[in-house]
Amino acid sequence: MAALIETSSDRWMRMIRSTGVVGLVTFVVLFAAIIAISPDEPPFLASPEEALAFYLNTTAGWMQAAMAVLGLAAIGWIWFVVGLCLLLARAEGSPPWRSGVALVSGVMLGAFVLLNTSGDAASFGAADLDLAVARYAFDVSSLGFANVWLALGGFAACSGWVVLSTHVVGRWLGWWAIASGLGLVLARFFWTSWFWFLPYAAFWIWMIITCIQLVRSRARC
């Protein structure tokens, strides 16, 4: 019986499909946790009373569990970004500087979720908060989230640039990535309006389609 020899191409194909699966699972977990946490979340310009009321509503045990799940989703996001950027780097060739910028920019979202714990701390100790501290914690989380749009914009724009120059996935996905990335950067300057939601939604739709393409092995490896 002839031995089955796994080639480098086989390993890359397995990594590509695994990256797509990890991405899709991560997105489901991420948005399930976000939806569980945010039904009563006030807008960015919340008053101190609204911020305190929000944190008081998140002290329930299941809300604390949802925050922990959000942290797990951040780890999954980092795994996905690493896998995608390895694929982009292979397609880009040496030096893979655009893929490197995409990697560092992409992991910033995971770092924000894991390290920006002001909101988690305010929720955990909500019973002892005064209005000023509640407003400060809410503003720190809101501004941190808005700053992450810049990193996600860089991730999307650099990824799209590689796609356009290498055709590693559909060329139209490259244009979509660049458009959503530039939109996220622009949204940072209007972060208190609802304009930010348009490029933000476009970014995640691009991510979901990309993952489906990877699972279906529609990438040149």
N, C-alpha and C positions, 0 to 999 in steps of 0.2 A: 504494500500500500504506500503510495507516494505521500511523503510528508507535506503538510500544508505550510507554506512559507508566507508569513505576513510581510507584505512590502511596506515601504514608507508611505506610499499612496493610500494603502489600506488604513494605516494608523491615522493619517490626516483626515480621511473620510469619516472614520469613527469619531474623531475629535470634533469635526464640523457638525455632525449630527448631534453629538452630546451637547455641544454648545447651544444649539437651537433648542433642544429639550430643556436644558437648564434655564435658558432665557424665558421660555414660555411658562414653566413652573414658577419661576421667580416672579414674573409679572402677575400671575394669578394670586400668589401669596402676598405680594406687595400691595396690590390694590384692595384685596380683601381686608388686610389690616388697616389700610388708610380709610376705607369706607366705614369700618367698625369704629374708628377713633373720631372721625370728623363730622358726623351728622349735625352736631350742635356747635361746631367750630365757627367763631365769628370771623368777619372779614379782617384783612390786614390792619385796617385802621380802627380796631376795636377799642372801646372805652375800657378803663380799668375795671369797671363793674362787669362788663362782658367777659373780659379775660379771666377774672376771678371765678365767675360763674362757670365758665368752660372747664377750668381746672378742677373745680369742685365736682363737676359731672363726670370726670375721668378717674375718680378714685376707686371705682368699683373693681373687683378682682378681675372680671373678664376684660375690662379696659386695660388693666396693667398687663394681662396676658397678651392682648393685641399689640401692645408696644414691644413686648419681647419678640413676638412673631415678626414685627417690622424689622427688628435687628437681624433676625435670621434671613429675611428677604434681602437685606443689605449685603450679607455674605454671599448669597446666591448671585446678586447683581455683580459683585466683584469677580466671581468665577466666570460669569458670562462675558464681561468686558475683557478679561484676560484671554479667553478663548477666541473671541471675535478679533481682537487686535493681533493675536498670533496669526490668524488667517490673513488679515490685512497685511501684516508685515511680510509674510511669505509671498504674497502677490506683489507687494510693492518692491521687493528686492532691497539690495544694500545701497545706501544706508536707509533703514526703515524709519526715518524721522517723523513722518506724518503719522504713522501707526503708533510711534512712541508717544507723541503728543496726545493722540486719541486715548491711549491707555491711561496716562496720568490724569487727563481731564475726566475720563469716565469713572475712575475709581473715587473721584471726589464726592460723588453722590453717596456711595457707600460709607465713606469717611464721615460725611455730614450726619447721616442717620445714626451711625454708631457713636460719634464723639460729641455731637451737639446735644447734650443731655439737659439743657436748661428747661425745656418743656417737660421732660420726664420727671425731673426733680420737682418742678412746680406741681405737677400732678400728684406725685407721691406724697408731698407735704402740703397739699392744698389747704388742709384745715388750719394751718398756722400762717398762711399767707396774708399780707395786707395788700391793699389795692395797688400801691406803687410797685411792690415786688412782682405781683402778678402781671402787671402791665409790662414791666421790664422783661420778664421771662418770655412773655408772648412776643414782644418786639424782637428779642434776640432770635427766637425761632423763625419768625417771619422774614427778617432780613437775611438770616442764614439761608433760608430756602430760596429767596430771591437771588442771592449771590451764586447759589448752585446752578442757576440757569445759565450763568456765564460759562461754567465748566461743562455743562451738558451741551451748550452751543458749540464750544470748541471740540468736544468729542464728536458731535454730529457732523460738523463742517469738515474736520480732518478725515473722518471715516468716508464721507461722501466724496472728498477729493481723491482718496485712494481708489474708490470704486469707479469714479469717472476715468481715471488714468489706467486702470488695469482691467476693468469689466469683470471683477471677481464675482459680483452678482449683477443683477440687471442695472443698466445705465440709468434708468429712470429712478431707481432707488438712490443713486448717488445725488441726483438733482434734488430729490425729496429731502435727503439728509442735510444738504447744504442750506436749502430754503428754511427748514425747521430750525437749524442751528443758528442762522442769522436772525431768525425771528425771535429766538430765545434771548440772544444778546440784546436785541432792540427792546424786548419786553422788560429787561432789567431797568431801563430808564423810565418806564411807566408802570412800575411794579404795583402801585396801589390801585390801578384800574383793572378791569376784567380782560383787557387786551392780552395779558400774559397767557390766558387759557388756550388761545388759538394755536400758537406755536408749540405750547406744551402738549396739547392733544395730538398735534401733527407729529411731534417727536415720538410719542409712544406708539402711535399707529405705525410709523416707520419701523420701530423696533420690533413690533409684533410681526409685520410682514417679513422683515429680515429673518427672524427666527423660523418662520414657516419655510422660507426659502432654504435655510440651512438644514432643517429637518428633512426636506425633500431633496437635499443634496444638490441644490441649484447654485452651487458655488464652484468656481474653477480651482481645483486643488492640485 
